[in-house]
Amino acid sequence: MADTRYLKKRRQTWYFCIKVPSNAKATIGKSDITQSLQTRDLTEAQKLRWPLVADWSARFEVASGSRSWSAAEIEQHAQREFHQTLEMMEEHSHDDDTTALFAELEGDKLANKQLPERERALTVARIQAAVGRRAALSGKSFTAPTVFGRNAIDLVTLQPVTKPKKSTGLAFSNAAERYIEETQRDTASKLTEQTRGQYEAVYRLFTQWAKDPQLADIEREQVAAFLDKVATLDPHWGRSPQTKQRDFNAIYELYGNHETGLSNRTINRYATALSLVWQWAKRRSALKGENPFDDQHRKIGEKRKTTKYPYTTEELKLLVSSPDATPSKQTTKNTLAWLCLISAYSGLRLNEMCDRKTTDLKQENGVWYFDVANAKSEAGDRRVPVHSILIKAGLLDFVNHHKDEWLFPHLKAGGPDKKRSWYITQRFTEHRRKLGVTRIDDRTGKERVDFHSFRRTAIKALERARLPQTEVAQVVGHERGGITYGTYNPDGLDIKALQEVVEAISYPELEATLQ
């Protein structure tokens, strides 16, 4: 049998697993450690597990008190504490008196003869940081200590003990930039501009806060400290146009120590974004070992979902009106009227309508239809026949009247992804609320209806017409379930049959009010 000690396979990927000894659980805070080895190859997983076994075994021994931190480990932690203390005092603008008081309070800790060696070295590091700041405030130079612990000098070489660094020469900022470039190169994996902007903002924060470390030198403790720091930011810290021009300290000064801070869900998104950079580098053999960004997620409660509803007949009568087929000028009002009517009688998504050009309105075998391409899924690329109600309302006259490239030329692109639906979405929400068409979920405080509710209403009408789901799916752009039709008839229904499906959408009470 294959040797799978400390290994577990999940969805074809191997994971490192080790139980935390009972005498270390209180300190570690977990009963089991599980880390992805990011490989499907058992032989590679078997090699990768042993450094992790050694590393975690050492951590367990320290946590249980059966051994102390090594002198090299203590010095590494103390050096980091020294620099972080200087950053803290600068962020809080400590003057000479405040810095002196800080050093005095830290000095009192050294009176405790039972202070563990690591805690003593950290205390010394904080005191030395205060001494260095006082010197700088008075215009004097200060040479930072090379050691902080009592056992930090090797008795043979008489040199400071240091923990050797793992160096790959690949800085975090460079890896993050290359990861984004590669992701954006392929349209199948491309991030939306909004997601890309969010990732890049997190990468800038970490690069500036951590002084752009090499990937191999980043440690879990450092990542946890960063996430703790940014967790205090104002949830809206990134909305200012000037944010990209500000460094970490300026951002923290403006938005740090916020009463609410970022949600755990947002912090988890930051940790995921950072982890993706490490994973990208490891796939290129630039790194080995543990991903310091993994397993940094904060606990979140189960998010209550707000169920969205279709519109009632009364709501439809308020929202849908006869649009002008030959307006003298394209306006938000007549554009919105057409969008509402088309969606109610086709189930088309808002983006699908806004992205249509006049050339996308085609005819085949006497049937006019919308040719929807480049949808958000393969099933979304489809032909949607034009309902007779839309023909009667003058859709063909409308298209021939303005003779523009776009079906709705009044729309302007906006938002991070430059969507043509960006502004009209906001206008519709204002229009809907002004008419009193609102349904609030008492538990979440969120709206149960929106523009997408036109699509829900159309699908509801088709279901009440007792149409098969596989036929409705071809009109609304959903995957056809099952192998029988999806695999053996990929072309689906012809245009005449699709027209019959669309014509099943009917709202008798609404149609009586349309002129």
N, C-alpha and C positions, 0 to 999 in steps of 0.2 A: 504493500500500500504506500501511496505517496505520503511524504512527511508534510503534514499541514499544521504542525504545532504553531500556535500564535497566529494562525491564518483562518480566514473565513471568506467564502465566496458569495458575492451578492451581484446579481444581474451581470454575470460574466466578468466582474472585476474583483480582484483580490484585496482584502482588507487585513490590516494588522490588528489583532485583538489581544488584550492582556487584562487579567483581573487585578484590581487594586487590593493589596493586602489589607486585612481588617484594621491593622494598627496605623495605616496611612490614609484611610478613607476620610477621616475628619479633616485632614489637611488638604488632600487632593480634591475633595468635594465630589468624588464619583466612585462608583463601585466597579466600573469597567472603562477601559480606554479602547476606542475603536478609531482607526485612521485608514483612509484609503491609500493604497500603495500605487494606485493609478496604473495598474498593469493587468492584462488578462493572461499573462504568461506565468505559470506556476514556478518555473525555474527562477525567473527574475524575482518573483515575490519571496521565494525562499531565501534569496540573497539579501533582499532589502530588509527583512524582518530582524536580522541579528543586531544591526546597529540600534534599532529601536528598542529591542529587548534590553540591551546594555544601558541605553539612555534612561528608559523608564525605570529600570531596576535601581539605578543610582538615585533617581528622584524619590522612589518609594523609601529607600534607606534613609535619605535625609528627612523625609516627611515623618517617618516613624521614630526618628531619633537614634537609629542604630549606627549612623555615621554622620559626620559633619560635611559641610561644603568644603571642597578643595580650596587651597589658597588661590589657585588660578580662577576658579569660579567666583570666589568672593571678590577678587580684584575687578573682574569683569562687571559684576553688578555695581560695585562701588564707583567705578569710572562712569557708568551710565547715570548713577544717582548724582554725581558731582555736576555733570552737564545739565541734567534735568532740573536740578535745584537752581542753577544760574538762570535757566530759561524761566522758571517759575517766578523768581524775584524780579526779573525784567518785565514780565507780563503784568505783575502787580505793582510795578514802579516802586519797589522798596527803596526808601532813602537810607541814609547812614544810620539813623537811630533805629529804624525798623529792622535793618539788617543786623545791627549789633544785638538787639533783643532776640532775634531769631537764633543767632550763634550762641547766646547765653543759655537759652532754653534747651538747645541741642546739647550744650556742654554739660548741663545737669544730668543728662542721661548717662554720661560716661562715669558718673559716680557709682553707678550700679555695677558692682564687681562681677555679678552673675550674667551680665549682658553677653549673649552668644556672639561668637567672633564675626559672623556675617552682619548682624545688626550693629555691632560696634564699628565695623568698617563703613557701613552706610552712614552712621552718625558722624564719623570723622569726615566723610566726603561732604556732608551737608555743611559742617562747620568750616571746612576749607573753602567751600564755594562762597560762604558768607564773608570770610576773610578776604578772598580775592575780589569780591564785589566792593567791599569797603575801600580796598586799595585803589580800584579803578575809579570809584567815585571821587577820590581825593587826587586823582591824576597820577597815581603811582603804578608802575608795572607790577605784575605778579606772575610768578612761575608756578604753573599748576603742578601739584604733586604727582609723582609717577606711581606711588603706592599709597594705600590707605589702611591695609590690615597689618596686624602685628607680625603675622607669619608670611609676609609678602616678599621676603628676600630669600632667594635660594642659597642655602648654606655652603654649597660647593662652588657655584659660579659667582656668588655674591651679587647677582643681578636680580632685578624685580621679576617676580613670577608672573607670567602672563599666559592666558589661555590662547593657544594657536587659533587663528581665524581661518575659516573656510573661505577661500576667495576664488571667484569665477571671473572677476573683471567686468561683470554685467551689472550696471547700476539699475536700481528699480525704475527710475524715470525712463531710461532707454528701453527696458523690457516692456513697460506699459505702453510706450509709443509704438513699438513694433507690434505688440499684440493688437492694438486698435487698428493699425494699418492692415494687418493680415486679415482681421475679421471683416473690415469694410471692403476688402478686395473682391470678395465673393458675394454676389447678390443673395445667395441662399442663406448665408450666415450673417449678413449685414445687420448691424444694429440700427434701430431708428435713431434719428438725430437727437431725440430727447434722451434716450437711454445712453447714447454715446456721450452727450454732454454731462449726464450724471456721473458716469464712470470717470471721465476726465477730471471732473471737479474733485472726486475722492482721491484720484491719483496725485493731483497737485497738492492737496492737503497733506497726504502722507509723505510725499517727497520733501516738502518744506519742513514739516515737523520733525522728521527723522533724519534730516540733512542728507537726503538722497543716498541711502546706504546701498551696498552691493547686495544683491538678492540673497546670496549664500550667508550673509552675515546677519540677516534679520532673524530675530528670535521671538518666540511666542509671548514672552513677557513684554517685549517692546510693542508688539501688536496690540496686546490687551490694554497697555497704557494709552496708546493712541486712541483706541475706540472709547475708552473711558473719558478721554479729553474731549473728543468731538461730540460725545453724547450730551454735553451741556450746551451745545449750540442751539440758537433759535431755529425752530423748524423751517423758517423762511429765509435762512441765511444766504441761500444761493440765488435769490430772486433779483438782487440788485445788478444792474448792467455793469457796475464797476468791480464786481466780485473777481473776475479773471485777472484784474490788474493788482489785486491786493495779495499780500503774502499771508502766511498762516497767522502770524502775530497780529496783523491788522484785522483780520477776520475775527480772531478770537476776542480782541479788544472790543470790537463792535457788537458781536453776537454771542460771546461766551457767557457762561454762568447764567444761562436763561432759566427762568423758574420752571418751565415745563421741559425744555430740552428735546432732543430727538427721540422718537419712539423706538422701541426695541426692533420693530419691523424695519425701520430705516437703517438702524445700526447693522442689522443682519444683511441688508442689501449692500452696505459699504463693505462688510467682511467678504461677501461673495465676490464683489467686483475686484477686490485686492487679491483674493485667492485665484481668480482666473489668470492673473498675470503670472503667478508662480507656476500654475499648471501649464501655461503656454511655454514657459522657459524649460520646465522639466521634460516636456515632450521633445524638446530639441537637445536633450542630454546636457543641458547647461547646469542642471542641478540634480542632487541626489538627496535622499533622506526625507525628513518630515516637512510638510508644508506648514509654516508657522501661522498662516491665516486660516487653516482648517480648524473646525471645532471651536470657533470664537463666537458662535451665535448666542444671542440672548434669548431667554424664554419669553414666549409671547402667548397670550391667551387666544382661544379660538375666536376668530373674527366672525362677528354676526354678519350674515349676508342679508342684503335687502333684495327681496324678490321683486323683479320688475314685471309690470302688467301691461296688457294691451289696453287700448282706449275703449271706453264705453261708446255707445251710439251717441249719447248726448255730448260727450267730449269731442267726438269726431265732428259733429255738427257745428261746434264752436271753432274748431281748429281748421277745418277744411272749407274752402270757398272756391267759387268758379274763378280761375285766373284769367287775366287779360291775354287773349291770343295774339293781339297785335299792338302791344304797348308802344307809345311814342318814345318812351325812354325806359331802359332797364333800371329797375330799382330793387331795393331789398324786399319791399312789400310784394311786388309781382313775382319775383324770383322765389320767395318763400312760399307763396301760394301754389306755384307749380310743383315745388319739391314735396310739399305735404300731400298734394293730390296724387302725384306719381307714386310715392312710397305706399300710400294707402291702397292703391290699386295694382301694385306689383310686388311689394315686399322688398324692393331695392333698398340697399343700405345708403345712408347719406353720402358717404365718400364715393360710392359707385355712381351716384347721380351727378355729383359735383365734378367728377373727373371725366364725364362723357363729353365728347366733341360732337358736332352736328353730323359728322361722317359716321358716328357710331349708331345713328338711327337708320336702320336698313330695312329692306323689304325682300322677302323670299316667298314665292308661290302666293302672292297677294297678301301676305301677312307682314305687317310692320313690327319690328322688334328692336330692343336695345341690345347691342353687341357689347357685352361686358368682358373686358380683358384686363389682365394685370391685377386681378383681385387678390385678397389676402390669402387665399388658398386655391389649389388647383380646381376644386369643386366650384369655386366662386366664378371662374371663367365660364360664361354661359350665355345663352340667348334667352331674353325675356320678352315675350310678345307684348305689344302695346294694347292695353285694355281698351275696349270700345268706348268706355266712358272718357278716356283721355283723348281719343280721336274726336269724340263729340265736343269736348271742351276746347278743341282747336290746337292740339299739340303740333300737328303738321304745319298749320298756318304760322304758329309761333316760331318754329325753326326756320321756315322759309322767309319770314318777315325780317328778322334781324341779320341773317346771312353772316354770322360770325363764326370763327373757328370753334368756339366753345358753345355747348348747348345752353349754358347759363353764363354769359359773358360778364355779368355784374360781379361775380364772385372774385375775391382776391385771396391769394395764398397767404397763409400766416402760420405762426407757431414754429416750434423747433424743426418740424418736418415739412414745413411749407405746404400744408394741406389746404386745398381750396374750400374745405368745409369748416375751417377754423373759425372764421368770423360769423358765418351764418348760423353756426351752432349756438353761439352766444345770443344772437338776435332771436332765434327761435325760443330759447329758454325765457328771455324777457317777454316775448309775445305770449307764450303759454301761461306764464304766471300772471300777466296782466289780465288775461281772460279768466283767471281763477281756476285753471286746470292744473291742480296740484293734488298729490296724494302722498303724504309723508308717513314713513314707517316710524311708528311710535318708539320702537326699540333702538333704532340706529339714527333717527333724525334725518334720514336721506330720502330723496324723491323715489317714488315707485314708477313714475312715468317720465319719459324723455322722448327725443325724436325717434329713437329705435322702437318706440311703442307702436308706431305706424306699421313697422315690419311685423311685430307680434300680432297686431290686429289683422293684417292680411293673412298670416298663417292660421290664426284662429278661424277666420272665415273659410279657409280651404279645408280645415279639419271638420268644421260643421257641415261642409258640403259632402263629407264622407269620401274624400279622395284618398287614394293610397299614398302612404308616406313617400314611397320611392318616386312618385310623380311630382309631389310637392317639392321634394328635395332638389329636383332638377331645375325648378323655377326659382327657388330662393337661394340656391347655391350651397346646399349642404351635401355631405357625403351620402351616397346611397348605401345603406347598410346591407350586409350579406354578400355572398359571392355570386348568386344566380344572375342578377342584373348588372351589378357593378363590374364583374369580371367578363361575363359572356356577352354583354351588350354595352360596351363602353360609350358608344355614340348616343345612347339614350333615345328619348322620344323625338320624332320629327317636329318641324315647326308648327304644323297644323294641330298635332296632339298637344303641344305646349300651349298653344292658343286656347284650347279647350280648358286647360287647367287654370290659366289666368282669368278667363271669363267666369270661372266659378266664384271669384271674389265679388261679393255683392253686399251692399248696405242699403236696402230699400228706403229706409227712413232718411238717410243722408242724401240719396239720389233725388228724392222728392224736393230737396231744398236747393240743389244745384241748378243753375240757370244755363 
